[in-house]
Amino acid sequence: MSDGAHPLVLDGHNDLPWALRELVGAERALEVDLRADTRGLGLHTDLSRLRTGGVGGQFWSVYVPSSLTEPEAVLATLEQVDVVHRLVRRYADRLALATTAAQVREAMAQGRVASLLGAEGGHSIGSSLGVLRVLHRLGVRYLTLTHNHNTPWADSATDEPEHGGLTGFGREVVGELNRLGMLVDLSHVAATTMRDALAATAAPVVFSHSGARALCDSPRNVPDDVLESLASGGGVCMATFVPQFVSQDCWDWQVGARQAAHAAGVDPNDHPAMTRFSRAHQEANPRPVATLEQVADHVEHLRAVAGVDHVGLGGDFDGTEQVVAGLEDVSTYPALWEELGRRGWSGADLEKLAHGNVLRVMRAVEDVAQG
């Protein structure tokens, strides 16, 4: 899958399943031919570009908006899980379902993209440990504790604080994730929730798509003290390519857009509604641009604070309207390898960043579950 010059990528977050749902609906998702070039559909992902980018493994997000009620979210999440399973079956020569680190390595060795599932937001379990266990049986291997809104048991980075972090039930969720062998994902959660989850977990945790708050002061990013705790617990922060979490200028623009949306009666945390509003807002207020070099700066900061064993990549392709200049789609990971190589990264360290660190965390989480 790669030409051998660059390591294979195991990326922490790609929203293609939701992008397909937005295009044609969940039932018709397979009508979009991923063997074709999908640029004309506005997608960042297709099979050819995955190969060009050296993507050997992908956590496909089974995201649904956190603005849905919990029952609606559970239903929609199950539909998204179904979309991923159907995609893997349709493209079985190119994709392989993976639920363990060993299965990821096996798929990579076969030249197929190891396809993992991640549920983006605690609303997807409807405050039910039973639903969480069902998602695990269906192959979901991480749960992001919140999305843009608080859940009844955890505070989000982008909502008004309600719980002061995790509630008692929130800590039960973390414990059940540990018992099941699912990754605790702390992207999107408030810093208080990050710290509570790190204190509660018996296994390493991940940030599936977040940057360094020291470089971009978005609450979606990770403070240095949390990075240090993450590393001491063996976890991984997977650097994202979303412009407003990479560039301070882009974040400042987003803050202004959120304020304008609120004034217009649009919920800034309703992701689909905010996306539509931002498209119109930017016509009169041009967006700043984030660059590949700035992404590399985040990767280097994460390494400096947490250590080279605790960094990964979570591009969030097809989950963002805007892209970083130089990292426009899933074919572009080699450009990041080249930039980091110029900054002195060794081949061994790039392999850790690309997939080695995340596979280590997966194995550690599996070991905790097996007792």
C-alpha positions in Angstrom: 0.0 0.0 0.0 3.0 2.3 0.3 6.0 2.6 -1.9 8.2 1.7 1.0 9.7 5.2 1.3 7.1 6.3 3.9 5.4 4.4 6.8 1.9 3.2 6.6 -0.6 5.5 8.4 -3.1 4.4 11.0 -5.3 7.5 11.2 -7.5 8.1 14.2 -10.5 9.8 12.6 -12.2 10.0 9.3 -15.8 11.1 8.8 -16.5 9.5 5.4 -19.5 7.6 6.7 -21.3 10.8 7.7 -20.2 12.6 4.5 -21.8 9.8 2.5 -25.0 10.1 4.6 -25.1 13.8 3.9 -24.6 13.2 0.2 -27.1 10.5 -0.5 -28.4 9.1 2.8 -27.4 6.1 4.9 -29.4 3.6 2.8 -27.9 4.8 -0.4 -24.3 5.2 0.8 -23.0 2.4 -1.4 -24.2 4.2 -4.5 -21.1 6.5 -4.1 -18.3 4.6 -5.9 -15.1 4.8 -3.8 -13.2 3.1 -6.6 -13.7 6.4 -8.6 -12.2 9.8 -7.9 -14.6 11.4 -5.5 -13.1 14.9 -5.6 -16.0 16.1 -7.7 -18.4 15.1 -4.9 -16.5 17.2 -2.4 -15.0 14.2 -0.6 -11.5 13.9 0.8 -11.5 10.1 0.6 -11.5 7.4 -2.0 -9.7 4.1 -2.4 -7.1 5.4 -4.8 -6.2 8.4 -2.7 -6.0 6.2 0.4 -3.4 4.1 -1.4 -1.5 7.2 -2.6 -1.4 8.5 1.0 -0.1 5.2 2.4 -3.1 4.8 4.6 -2.9 1.3 6.1 -5.5 1.7 8.8 -8.4 4.0 9.5 -10.7 4.6 12.4 -13.9 5.4 10.5 -16.0 7.7 12.7 -19.7 6.6 13.2 -20.4 10.2 14.2 -23.9 11.6 14.5 -24.7 15.1 15.7 -24.8 15.7 19.4 -27.8 18.0 18.9 -29.9 14.8 18.4 -31.8 13.4 21.4 -30.2 10.4 22.9 -32.8 7.9 21.4 -32.3 9.5 18.0 -28.5 9.4 18.4 -28.5 5.7 19.3 -30.6 4.9 16.2 -28.5 7.1 13.9 -25.3 5.6 15.3 -26.4 2.1 14.5 -27.2 3.2 11.0 -23.7 4.6 10.7 -22.1 1.4 12.0 -24.1 -0.4 9.3 -22.7 1.9 6.6 -19.2 1.0 7.6 -19.8 -2.7 7.7 -21.5 -2.5 4.2 -18.6 -0.5 2.9 -16.1 -3.1 4.1 -18.0 -5.9 2.5 -18.4 -4.0 -0.8 -14.7 -3.3 -1.0 -13.4 -6.4 0.6 -10.4 -6.5 -1.7 -9.3 -3.1 -0.4 -10.7 -2.8 3.1 -10.7 -5.3 6.1 -12.7 -5.0 9.3 -10.3 -4.8 12.3 -11.1 -4.9 16.0 -7.6 -5.7 17.4 -4.1 -4.5 16.9 -3.2 -7.9 15.5 -6.0 -7.6 12.9 -4.7 -4.2 11.9 -1.2 -5.6 11.3 -2.7 -8.5 9.3 -4.7 -6.2 7.1 -1.7 -3.9 6.5 0.4 -7.0 5.5 -2.3 -7.9 3.0 -2.3 -4.4 1.4 -5.8 -3.7 2.6 -6.9 -0.7 4.8 -7.6 -2.0 8.3 -11.0 -0.5 9.0 -11.9 0.3 12.6 -14.9 2.0 14.0 -15.0 4.9 16.5 -18.1 6.4 18.0 -17.8 10.2 18.2 -19.7 11.3 21.3 -21.2 9.8 24.4 -24.7 10.8 23.2 -24.3 7.7 20.9 -24.8 5.3 23.9 -27.9 7.0 25.2 -26.5 7.0 28.8 -26.7 3.2 28.7 -23.9 0.8 29.4 -25.9 -1.9 27.6 -25.9 0.2 24.4 -22.1 0.6 24.9 -21.7 -3.1 25.1 -23.8 -3.6 21.9 -21.6 -1.1 20.1 -18.5 -3.1 21.2 -20.1 -6.3 19.8 -20.7 -4.5 16.5 -17.0 -3.7 16.3 -16.8 -0.2 17.7 -13.4 0.3 19.4 -13.4 3.8 20.7 -15.9 6.1 22.3 -15.3 9.8 22.3 -16.8 10.8 25.7 -18.6 13.9 24.3 -19.0 15.8 21.0 -19.9 19.5 20.9 -22.5 19.3 23.6 -22.3 18.0 27.2 -23.8 14.6 27.8 -25.7 14.0 31.0 -22.5 12.6 32.5 -19.6 14.5 30.9 -18.7 18.1 30.0 -17.8 19.0 26.5 -15.0 21.5 25.5 -17.5 23.6 23.6 -20.5 23.7 25.9 -21.2 25.5 29.1 -19.7 23.5 32.1 -22.4 21.5 33.8 -20.8 18.7 35.7 -17.3 19.9 36.5 -15.9 17.1 34.4 -17.2 13.5 34.7 -20.1 12.5 36.9 -20.1 9.2 38.8 -21.8 7.5 35.8 -19.2 9.0 33.6 -16.5 7.2 35.6 -18.6 4.0 35.2 -18.5 4.5 31.4 -14.7 4.8 31.6 -14.5 1.7 33.7 -16.7 -0.2 31.2 -14.6 0.9 28.3 -11.6 -0.5 30.1 -13.3 -3.8 30.8 -14.5 -4.1 27.2 -11.1 -3.3 25.6 -12.4 -0.1 24.0 -10.3 3.1 23.7 -11.3 6.1 25.9 -11.1 9.0 23.4 -10.8 12.5 25.0 -11.0 14.6 21.9 -13.9 17.1 22.2 -14.1 16.9 26.0 -13.6 19.7 28.5 -10.2 19.9 30.2 -11.9 19.0 33.5 -13.3 15.9 31.8 -9.8 15.0 30.4 -8.3 15.2 33.9 -11.1 13.2 35.5 -10.9 10.5 32.8 -7.1 10.2 33.1 -7.6 9.8 36.9 -10.3 7.1 36.4 -8.9 5.0 33.6 -7.0 1.8 34.1 -5.8 1.8 30.5 -4.0 4.3 28.3 -6.3 6.8 26.5 -6.2 8.6 23.2 -7.1 11.9 21.7 -8.3 10.8 18.3 -8.1 14.2 16.6 -6.8 17.1 18.7 -3.9 19.6 18.7 -1.7 21.3 21.2 -3.5 24.1 23.1 -0.1 25.9 23.6 -0.1 26.6 19.9 -3.8 27.2 19.3 -5.9 28.2 22.2 -9.0 26.3 21.3 -10.7 24.3 24.1 -10.7 21.4 21.6 -7.0 21.2 22.0 -4.9 19.6 24.8 -3.2 21.6 27.6 0.4 20.7 28.3 -0.3 19.3 31.8 -2.8 16.9 30.3 -0.3 15.9 27.7 2.1 15.1 30.5 -0.5 13.0 32.3 -1.4 11.3 29.1 2.2 10.3 28.5 2.6 9.0 32.1 -0.4 6.7 31.5 1.0 5.5 28.2 -1.6 7.2 25.9 -1.4 8.9 22.5 -2.5 12.3 21.2 -3.3 12.1 17.5 -2.7 15.5 15.8 -5.6 16.8 13.8 -5.5 18.7 10.5 -8.6 20.8 11.1 -7.6 24.4 10.4 -9.4 26.0 13.4 -7.5 23.6 15.8 -4.2 24.2 14.0 -4.0 27.9 13.5 -4.8 30.6 16.1 -6.0 32.9 13.3 -8.4 30.2 12.1 -9.6 29.6 15.6 -10.2 33.3 16.1 -12.2 33.4 12.9 -14.3 30.5 14.1 -15.0 32.2 17.4 -16.3 35.2 15.5 -18.4 33.0 13.3 -19.9 31.2 16.4 -20.8 34.6 17.9 -22.4 35.6 14.7 -24.3 32.3 14.5 -25.6 32.7 18.0 -26.8 36.2 17.2 -28.6 34.8 14.2 -30.4 32.2 16.3 -28.2 29.3 15.1 -26.8 26.8 17.7 -23.0 27.0 17.2 -22.7 23.4 18.6 -25.1 22.0 16.1 -22.5 20.8 13.7 -24.5 20.6 10.5 -26.3 23.9 11.1 -23.0 25.6 12.0 -21.4 24.3 8.9 -24.1 25.8 6.7 -24.0 29.1 8.6 -20.2 29.3 8.2 -20.3 28.8 4.5 -22.5 31.9 4.2 -20.5 33.9 6.8 -17.2 33.4 5.1 -18.4 35.1 1.9 -18.3 38.5 3.7 -15.5 37.4 6.1 -12.8 35.4 4.3 -11.2 32.6 6.4 -7.5 32.6 7.2 -5.5 29.6 6.0 -3.7 27.0 8.1 -0.6 25.3 6.7 1.2 21.9 6.7 4.1 23.6 8.5 1.7 24.5 11.3 0.5 20.9 11.6 4.2 19.9 11.8 4.6 22.5 14.6 1.8 20.8 16.6 3.3 17.3 16.1 6.7 18.6 17.3 5.1 20.3 20.3 3.2 17.1 21.2 6.5 15.2 20.9 8.4 17.8 23.0 5.9 17.7 25.9 4.6 14.1 25.8 7.5 12.3 24.1 7.8 10.6 20.7 6.0 7.4 22.0 2.8 9.4 22.6 2.0 11.1 19.3 -0.1 10.0 16.3 -2.3 11.4 13.5 -6.0 12.0 13.3 -6.7 14.0 10.2 -10.5 14.4 10.5 -10.8 14.2 6.7 -14.4 14.4 5.5 -15.3 15.9 8.9 -14.2 19.4 8.1 -15.3 21.8 5.4 -11.9 23.5 5.4 -8.5 21.8 4.9 -4.9 22.7 5.6 -2.9 24.0 2.7 -0.7 21.0 1.8 -2.9 18.5 3.6 -6.0 18.6 1.4 -7.1 15.0 1.4 -6.0 11.4 2.4 -3.4 11.3 -0.4 -1.2 13.9 1.3 0.3 12.2 4.3 3.7 11.8 2.5 4.0 15.6 2.4 4.0 15.6 6.2 6.6 12.9 6.3 8.8 15.0 4.1 8.4 18.1 6.3 9.1 16.2 9.5 12.1 14.5 7.8 13.5 17.9 7.0 13.1 18.7 10.7 15.2 15.7 11.7 12.7 13.0 12.4 14.2 9.5 11.9 12.4 6.8 10.0 11.9 4.9 13.3 10.3 7.9 14.9 8.0 8.5 11.9 6.9 4.9 12.1 5.9 5.4 15.7 3.9 8.6 14.7 2.3 6.9 11.7 1.0 3.8 13.4 3.3 2.2 16.0 2.2 4.3 19.0 -1.5 3.7 18.4 -1.0 0.0 17.9 0.9 -0.1 21.2 -2.0 1.6 23.0 -4.5 -0.8 21.4 -2.5 -3.8 22.6 -2.3 -2.2 26.1 -6.1 -1.6 26.2 -6.7 -5.2 25.1 -4.3 -6.5 27.8 -6.3 -4.5 30.5 -9.5 -6.0 29.2 -8.1 -9.5 29.4 -7.2 -8.9 33.0 
